[in-house]
């Protein structure tokens, strides 16, 4: 199995509109025989400051968004960030990015010690062993491939939200697909 760590998983434009993953962009940060895990990039739902206020952390006045990372373990807080920064539980992913998830990361960041680029999430996406392969290949019980895969860039990951991010990710995937033929 080829690792998909560091790839963007993009909802196919034909993804059913009634699905919670319609027009989603997911960064895959772990892909092992035990399953695949990622965070949904384009579903902001509040500010990091609001989360930190509830946790007793005085966060600067800037208003970075907290994103709904996915339906699995919604109480888990994760940061996807550039890899020059680390906290006590940081895992390098791929392409100069890392994932951190620990009780100290927002305390550290509230003092100005933060990564160059970062995005915060509550929850994550997860697939059982073999499940994502079936979804990507359109194998039973999936009628057709529901997802696109692309190599990310920092612009698509950190500079867009909502449908704009999905459109940019689909465009990136299209460019990469065409480049493979020429």
SVG drawing of the C-alpha trace seen along z (x, -y; Angstrom):
<svg xmlns="http://www.w3.org/2000/svg" viewBox="-29 -42 41 47">
<polyline fill="none" stroke="black" stroke-width="0.4" points="0.0,0.0 1.3,-3.4 1.1,-5.9 -1.3,-8.8 0.2,-10.8 0.4,-14.4 -2.2,-14.2 -5.4,-16.1 -8.5,-14.0 -11.1,-16.1 -14.8,-15.3 -15.6,-14.5 -17.8,-17.1 -20.5,-14.4 -20.4,-13.6 -24.0,-13.4 -25.2,-16.8 -26.8,-15.3 -23.5,-13.8 -21.7,-15.5 -18.5,-15.3 -20.0,-17.1 -17.4,-19.7 -14.9,-18.7 -11.1,-18.9 -9.3,-16.6 -5.6,-16.6 -4.5,-13.0 -1.9,-12.9 -1.8,-9.2 -2.2,-6.2 -1.2,-2.8 -2.5,0.8 -4.7,0.0 -6.6,-2.8 -6.3,-6.3 -6.8,-9.5 -7.1,-13.1 -8.6,-16.5 -11.3,-18.3 -9.7,-21.7 -12.6,-23.7 -15.3,-23.6 -14.7,-26.6 -17.1,-26.8 -15.7,-29.2 -12.6,-30.9 -9.6,-29.5 -9.9,-32.4 -13.4,-31.2 -12.1,-27.7 -9.2,-29.0 -11.5,-31.3 -13.4,-28.1 -10.1,-26.5 -8.8,-29.4 -6.1,-30.4 -5.6,-34.0 -5.1,-33.9 -4.1,-37.1 -6.8,-39.2 -6.3,-37.8 -9.2,-35.5 -7.8,-32.4 -10.6,-29.9 -11.3,-26.6 -12.3,-24.0 -14.5,-20.9 -11.8,-18.3 -14.3,-15.5 -17.0,-13.5 -14.6,-11.2 -13.5,-12.1 -15.0,-15.7 -13.3,-16.6 -9.8,-16.0 -8.0,-19.3 -5.4,-19.1 -3.2,-21.6 -1.8,-21.2 1.2,-23.4 4.6,-24.0 7.2,-21.8 9.6,-24.4 7.5,-24.5 6.9,-21.7 4.9,-21.0 5.2,-18.1 3.2,-15.8 4.2,-16.7 4.3,-14.2 6.0,-15.1 3.6,-14.3 5.0,-15.2 6.0,-18.1 7.2,-20.3 4.1,-19.9 3.3,-18.4 0.4,-17.6 0.4,-18.5 -2.2,-17.6 -1.5,-18.2 -2.7,-20.3 0.3,-22.7 0.1,-23.8 -2.3,-26.7 -0.6,-27.9 2.7,-28.0 1.0,-29.8 -0.7,-32.3 2.8,-33.7 3.6,-34.3 5.6,-31.0 3.7,-29.7 4.3,-28.1 4.6,-30.2 1.4,-28.7 -1.2,-26.7 -4.8,-25.6 -6.7,-24.3 -9.3,-21.5 -11.7,-19.8 -12.3,-16.2 -10.9,-14.2 -11.9,-11.9 -11.1,-8.2 -11.4,-5.2 -11.2,-1.5 -8.5,0.6 -9.3,0.9 -12.3,-1.4 -10.7,-4.4 -9.3,-2.2 -12.9,-1.0 -14.1,-4.6 -11.3,-5.7 -11.7,-2.8 -15.5,-2.8 -15.6,0.8 -18.7,2.3 -20.7,0.9 -19.6,-2.4 -20.8,-2.8 -18.1,-5.1 -15.0,-6.9 -16.2,-9.5 -12.8,-11.1 -10.0,-12.8 -6.3,-12.8 -3.9,-15.7 -0.5,-16.8 -1.2,-19.9 0.4,-23.3 0.5,-25.7 -1.8,-28.1 -4.6,-25.7 -4.1,-24.3 -3.8,-27.6 -5.3,-30.4 -8.9,-29.4 -12.0,-28.1 -15.4,-26.7 -16.3,-26.2 -13.4,-28.5 -11.0,-26.0 -12.8,-23.1 -12.8,-24.9 -9.0,-25.6 -8.4,-22.0 -10.4,-20.6 -8.5,-23.0 -5.1,-21.9 -6.1,-18.2 -7.1,-19.0 -3.8,-20.7 -1.9,-17.8 -3.9,-15.2 -3.4,-17.1 0.3,-17.5 0.6,-13.7 -0.5,-13.3 1.9,-15.9"/>
</svg>
